[in-house]
Amino acid sequence: MAASGRTSTGWFAVARAAEVGTRPVPVGAGGRAYVVVRLRTGGEVSAFPARCPHRLVPLAAARVVEGRLECPYHGWRFDDEGRCVTVPSLGPDGSPPPRADLSMPWAVEERHGWIWLAPERTPVPLPRPAGMPALEPVPGPPGPAGPVLGNLDPSLEHAWHPLALSRELRPGGWLQVRLLGRTWMLRRGAGGLAADPPAFGVRERLGVVWLAPAQPYDSPLEVPEDGDRRFVSTWLPPVRSPGPAGPLADTFLDVGHAPFVHSRIGGPPDAAEIPAFAVSSEDGGFRAELERAYETPHHPGGVDGPPVRRRATYTYRVPFQLRLRLDSPDSGAVTTVLCLLQPEDADSTRVYTRMLMSAGPGERLPGPEELAREVAIQRQVLAEDLDLQARLPQCGLPLGTRDEVHVPADRPGVALRRALCDFAAATARLAA
């Protein structure tokens, strides 16, 4: 008979054989989470752990490509033995790191119309059921073993957070908002801005109303394009992400996911190699730079053409202030994207996005049509990223270096985790 759910030793019926094709099916065996899939139509069934080791994306969202299981986030591919055979950001000659290989179950078999899985080596022979075998519920994948930064982390009390666009809070008006799991009332009166319950401070900057619940230990993000007459600026409508802010900040800093998540501007998956980032620490965060060809639907100025070579500069300030500046060396055109995140509740983050554009020295300002086109592209990118967030672990951003597998393209993400670790340690000393 099949082993009970209290042990991982034995054989577990996990799915009807007829229901398993080339789309992964999430299953449970011995209290562990897996996916089962056929890597070729009509082929044998393979079983994989439930998450990709890179960024813990559920492999239930993966697809089969050329007889391999491909993660939907960064295109990492795994063969039927769990070996990672492709990491696109490393280029065609790159070698996946050893930790990228998956820890596979001991055996998977297709017998008697069912898929059977043995998580560990077992002396028990595969049973022949008299009737329909009992299927275990699909457990949630295991969470990170190390520290995780969620939206309710105590360290976030000691930071300035965006709460509303300035235009959302009119003179004499009020707004009820959520921040760090609490409700706040913002008012704009004759004496200026006020918050209830009282906070360390409320201020206005960059067209945004900010609040610091306790004495802040962060540094403001500088945006030189703000107020520069060579730039036109617009805000996208604020949106909500169905998850914590940390993973969304990581996605904003991530270049390697573009060919697999953003089909319109990400470029082809077979050209997903990422050059080395130059990352330098700064007060309250860091700066990351690289230069590469970016796929765009059009060139600066609206002219169609091949990929544009741009210099990308990411600037980050803890906890959730991000700026991306894209410079086109040939034309001098600049597009800057400002992203500010408001951790509302454990499972909700409000996202503020501002675009600032310049056509280059001596050129006219980008017109309304060009600005609207860029905004439409950015809204699509943001919508695709938010859809991705719904698949990521909802606990927050893993900060431990061993919980995920990192490659050179992840240097900004590693810097993000280190900056947040330093921030948490500093705020702990501040609160002591």
C-alpha positions in Angstrom: 0.0 0.0 0.0 1.1 3.6 -0.5 2.9 5.3 2.4 1.0 7.8 4.5 1.5 11.5 4.3 3.5 11.4 7.5 6.6 10.1 5.8 8.4 10.7 2.6 9.5 7.1 2.2 7.3 4.9 -0.1 5.3 5.3 -3.3 2.7 8.0 -3.7 0.0 8.1 -6.3 0.1 11.8 -7.4 -2.0 12.1 -10.6 -3.9 10.2 -13.3 -1.6 9.3 -16.1 -4.0 10.6 -18.7 -4.0 14.1 -17.1 -0.2 14.6 -17.4 1.0 16.1 -20.7 3.6 18.7 -21.7 2.1 21.2 -19.2 3.5 20.8 -15.7 1.0 19.5 -13.1 1.6 20.5 -9.4 1.4 17.4 -7.1 2.3 16.4 -3.5 4.1 13.4 -2.3 5.3 12.7 1.3 4.4 16.3 2.3 6.6 17.7 -0.4 5.7 19.7 -3.5 6.6 18.7 -7.0 5.5 19.1 -10.6 5.1 16.2 -13.1 5.3 16.6 -16.8 6.1 14.9 -20.1 9.1 16.5 -21.8 8.0 15.1 -25.1 4.4 14.5 -26.3 3.6 10.9 -25.4 6.9 10.5 -23.7 7.8 9.3 -20.2 6.8 11.3 -17.2 9.4 13.3 -15.3 9.0 14.8 -11.8 10.7 18.0 -10.6 10.8 20.0 -7.4 8.1 22.7 -7.3 10.4 25.8 -7.6 13.2 27.0 -9.7 16.3 27.4 -7.5 17.1 30.8 -9.1 14.3 33.0 -7.9 12.0 30.4 -6.4 9.4 30.7 -9.2 6.9 27.8 -9.2 7.7 25.5 -12.0 4.0 24.8 -12.5 4.2 27.9 -14.7 7.1 26.5 -16.7 6.9 25.2 -20.3 8.5 22.5 -22.2 11.0 23.7 -24.8 13.1 21.3 -26.9 12.7 18.4 -24.4 13.6 20.6 -21.5 11.6 22.3 -18.7 12.0 26.1 -19.0 11.4 28.5 -16.1 9.1 31.3 -17.2 11.1 34.0 -15.3 14.7 33.8 -16.7 14.5 30.9 -19.2 16.7 28.5 -17.1 16.2 25.0 -18.6 16.4 21.6 -16.9 16.7 18.1 -18.4 14.9 15.0 -17.2 17.6 14.4 -14.5 17.2 17.9 -13.1 20.5 19.2 -14.4 20.4 22.9 -15.3 21.6 22.9 -19.0 20.9 26.5 -20.0 21.2 29.9 -18.2 20.5 32.4 -21.0 22.1 35.4 -19.2 25.5 33.6 -19.2 25.4 33.4 -23.0 25.8 30.3 -25.2 29.2 29.4 -23.8 28.3 29.9 -20.2 28.3 27.0 -17.7 25.4 26.9 -15.1 26.6 26.8 -11.5 26.4 23.4 -9.8 23.8 24.7 -7.3 21.5 25.3 -10.2 20.8 21.6 -10.5 17.5 20.4 -9.0 17.2 17.9 -6.1 15.1 15.3 -7.9 12.9 12.7 -6.2 14.2 9.1 -6.1 11.9 7.7 -8.7 8.7 8.4 -10.8 6.7 5.6 -12.5 3.7 5.4 -14.7 1.7 2.2 -13.7 -1.9 1.1 -13.7 -3.1 4.4 -15.1 -1.5 6.5 -12.4 1.7 8.5 -11.9 3.6 7.2 -8.8 6.4 9.2 -7.1 8.9 8.1 -4.5 10.6 11.1 -2.9 13.3 9.0 -1.2 14.9 5.6 -1.8 12.4 3.0 -0.6 12.3 -0.8 -0.2 8.6 -0.8 -0.7 7.5 -2.2 -4.1 5.2 -0.1 -6.2 1.6 -1.1 -5.2 -1.2 -2.2 -7.4 -4.3 -0.4 -6.2 -7.6 -2.2 -5.9 -9.4 1.0 -6.7 -8.7 4.7 -6.9 -5.7 5.5 -4.8 -5.8 8.4 -2.4 -4.0 11.5 -3.6 -2.2 13.8 -1.2 -3.1 17.5 -1.2 -0.6 19.6 -3.0 1.5 21.3 -0.3 2.9 24.8 -0.6 6.6 24.8 -1.6 9.0 25.2 1.3 9.9 28.8 2.1 13.4 30.2 2.4 15.5 29.0 5.3 17.1 32.3 5.9 15.8 35.8 6.7 13.0 37.2 4.5 12.0 40.9 4.2 8.2 41.3 4.0 6.0 44.3 4.0 5.5 44.2 7.7 9.2 44.0 8.7 9.9 46.2 11.7 12.9 47.8 9.9 10.5 49.5 7.5 9.2 51.7 10.3 12.5 53.7 10.0 12.1 54.8 6.4 10.3 57.4 4.3 7.5 55.8 2.3 5.4 57.2 -0.6 1.7 57.4 0.3 0.1 59.3 -2.5 0.8 61.5 -5.5 0.7 65.2 -4.5 -2.2 65.8 -6.9 -4.2 63.1 -5.0 -4.3 65.2 -1.8 -6.0 68.5 -2.6 -5.9 71.6 -0.4 -8.3 71.1 2.5 -8.7 67.5 1.6 -7.9 64.1 3.2 -6.9 60.6 2.1 -7.1 57.3 4.0 -4.2 55.1 3.1 -2.5 51.8 4.2 1.1 51.5 5.2 2.9 48.7 7.0 -0.4 47.0 7.9 -2.0 50.1 9.4 -4.5 52.7 8.3 -3.3 56.4 8.2 -5.3 59.5 7.6 -3.5 62.2 5.6 -4.7 65.8 5.6 -3.6 68.9 3.7 -4.6 72.0 5.7 -3.6 75.6 6.1 -0.7 74.5 8.3 0.6 72.0 5.8 0.5 68.2 5.8 -0.5 66.1 8.8 -1.0 62.4 9.5 -3.2 60.5 12.0 -2.0 58.6 13.9 1.0 60.9 14.4 4.2 59.9 12.6 7.8 61.0 12.8 7.2 63.2 9.7 5.2 63.9 6.6 6.7 65.7 3.7 6.3 66.3 0.0 9.0 65.6 -2.6 9.2 64.7 -6.3 5.5 65.2 -6.6 4.8 62.6 -3.9 3.6 62.7 -0.3 5.9 60.7 2.0 5.5 59.5 5.6 8.1 58.2 8.0 6.4 56.3 10.9 9.6 56.5 13.1 13.0 58.2 12.9 14.2 57.4 9.4 17.5 55.8 8.6 17.3 56.0 4.8 18.7 58.4 2.3 16.6 60.2 -0.3 16.8 59.1 -4.0 18.1 62.0 -6.1 16.4 62.5 -9.5 18.4 65.1 -11.4 15.9 65.0 -14.3 13.2 66.4 -12.0 12.8 70.1 -12.8 15.2 69.9 -15.8 13.6 71.8 -18.7 15.1 69.4 -21.2 12.8 66.7 -19.9 9.0 66.1 -20.1 7.5 64.2 -17.3 4.3 62.2 -16.6 3.1 59.8 -13.9 1.5 56.5 -14.8 -1.7 55.8 -12.8 -0.7 54.1 -9.5 -1.4 50.4 -9.4 -1.2 47.6 -6.8 1.0 44.6 -6.8 -0.5 41.4 -5.3 2.5 40.8 -3.1 5.3 42.3 -1.0 7.5 45.1 -2.3 10.9 43.4 -2.0 10.4 40.9 -4.9 9.0 43.7 -7.1 12.1 45.9 -6.4 14.2 42.9 -7.4 12.3 42.5 -10.6 12.8 46.2 -11.4 16.6 45.8 -11.1 16.6 42.6 -13.1 17.6 42.6 -16.8 17.7 38.9 -17.4 13.9 38.3 -17.2 13.1 40.7 -20.1 13.2 38.3 -23.0 11.0 35.8 -21.2 8.5 38.1 -19.5 8.4 41.2 -21.9 8.0 39.8 -25.4 7.5 43.3 -26.9 10.7 44.9 -25.7 12.7 42.1 -24.2 14.4 40.9 -27.3 14.8 37.2 -28.5 15.5 34.6 -25.9 18.5 33.4 -27.9 20.1 36.8 -27.4 19.6 37.1 -23.6 23.3 37.2 -22.6 23.9 40.0 -20.0 27.2 41.8 -19.9 28.9 42.3 -16.6 27.3 45.0 -14.3 29.5 47.6 -12.6 28.0 47.9 -9.1 29.2 50.5 -6.7 27.9 51.2 -3.1 26.5 54.6 -2.3 25.0 56.1 0.9 21.8 54.3 1.5 22.0 52.0 -1.5 24.0 51.5 -4.7 24.4 52.3 -8.4 24.6 49.6 -11.1 25.6 50.3 -14.7 25.9 48.4 -18.0 25.8 49.1 -21.7 24.0 46.9 -24.2 21.6 46.8 -27.1 17.9 47.2 -26.0 15.0 46.0 -28.1 12.5 48.8 -28.6 9.5 49.1 -30.8 11.0 52.3 -32.2 14.1 54.5 -31.9 14.1 57.7 -30.0 12.2 60.1 -32.1 9.8 57.4 -33.3 11.9 55.9 -36.1 11.6 52.2 -36.5 14.9 50.3 -36.6 17.2 47.6 -35.1 17.9 47.4 -31.3 19.2 50.6 -29.8 22.5 50.5 -27.8 21.8 52.2 -24.5 23.7 52.8 -21.3 21.5 51.7 -18.3 22.1 53.2 -14.9 20.1 51.8 -12.0 20.1 53.8 -8.8 18.6 52.3 -5.6 17.9 53.7 -2.1 16.5 51.6 0.7 14.0 50.3 1.1 12.0 50.8 -2.1 13.2 53.8 -4.1 14.4 53.0 -7.6 15.5 54.9 -10.7 16.5 53.6 -14.2 18.1 56.0 -16.6 18.6 54.9 -20.2 21.0 57.0 -22.2 21.4 56.6 -26.0 25.0 57.6 -26.7 24.4 58.1 -30.4 21.5 60.5 -30.2 21.8 61.8 -26.6 18.2 60.9 -25.9 17.4 59.9 -22.3 14.5 58.0 -20.8 14.3 57.8 -17.0 11.9 55.6 -15.1 11.2 56.3 -11.4 9.6 53.5 -9.4 8.5 54.1 -5.8 6.9 51.3 -3.7 4.4 51.6 -0.8 4.2 48.5 1.4 0.6 48.6 2.3 -0.1 45.2 3.8 1.6 41.8 3.8 0.1 41.0 0.4 -0.3 44.4 -1.1 2.1 47.0 -2.5 1.1 50.3 -4.3 3.4 51.2 -7.2 4.1 54.7 -8.3 5.8 55.1 -11.7 7.1 58.3 -13.3 8.6 58.7 -16.7 10.9 61.6 -17.7 12.1 61.9 -21.3 14.5 64.0 -23.3 15.2 63.9 -27.0 18.8 65.0 -26.5 20.9 68.3 -26.7 19.5 70.8 -29.1 16.4 68.7 -29.9 12.8 69.7 -29.3 11.0 68.2 -26.4 9.3 64.8 -27.0 5.7 65.5 -28.1 2.5 64.2 -26.6 2.3 61.3 -29.1 5.8 60.1 -28.3 5.3 60.4 -24.6 2.0 58.6 -24.8 3.7 55.8 -26.8 6.4 55.3 -24.2 3.9 55.4 -21.4 1.8 52.7 -23.1 5.0 50.5 -23.4 5.8 51.1 -19.7 2.3 50.3 -18.6 2.5 47.0 -20.5 5.8 46.2 -18.9 4.5 47.0 -15.5 1.4 44.8 -16.0 3.5 41.9 -17.1 5.7 42.3 -14.0 2.7 42.5 -11.7 1.4 39.3 -13.3 4.7 37.7 -12.5 4.6 38.9 -8.9 1.5 36.8 -8.3 3.6 33.7 -9.0 6.4 34.6 -6.7 6.7 33.6 -3.0 4.3 35.8 -1.0 6.4 35.9 2.1 8.8 38.6 0.9 12.3 38.9 -0.5 14.8 36.2 0.7 17.9 37.9 2.0 20.0 34.8 2.7 22.6 34.2 0.0 22.0 30.4 0.1 18.3 30.5 -0.4 18.6 31.3 -4.1 21.2 30.6 -6.8 22.8 33.8 -8.2 24.7 34.3 -11.5 26.7 37.4 -12.7 23.5 39.1 -14.2 22.1 39.1 -10.7 24.7 41.5 -9.2 22.1 44.3 -8.7 19.8 41.8 -7.0 22.5 40.7 -4.7 23.4 44.3 -3.9 19.7 44.9 -3.1 19.7 42.0 -0.6 22.9 43.2 1.0 21.6 46.8 1.3 18.4 45.6 2.9 20.3 43.4 5.3 22.5 46.4 6.3 19.4 48.6 6.6 17.7 46.0 8.9 20.8 45.8 11.1 21.2 49.6 11.3 17.5 50.1 12.2 17.7 47.4 14.9 20.6 49.3 16.5 18.6 52.6 16.2 15.5 51.0 17.9 17.6 49.5 20.7 
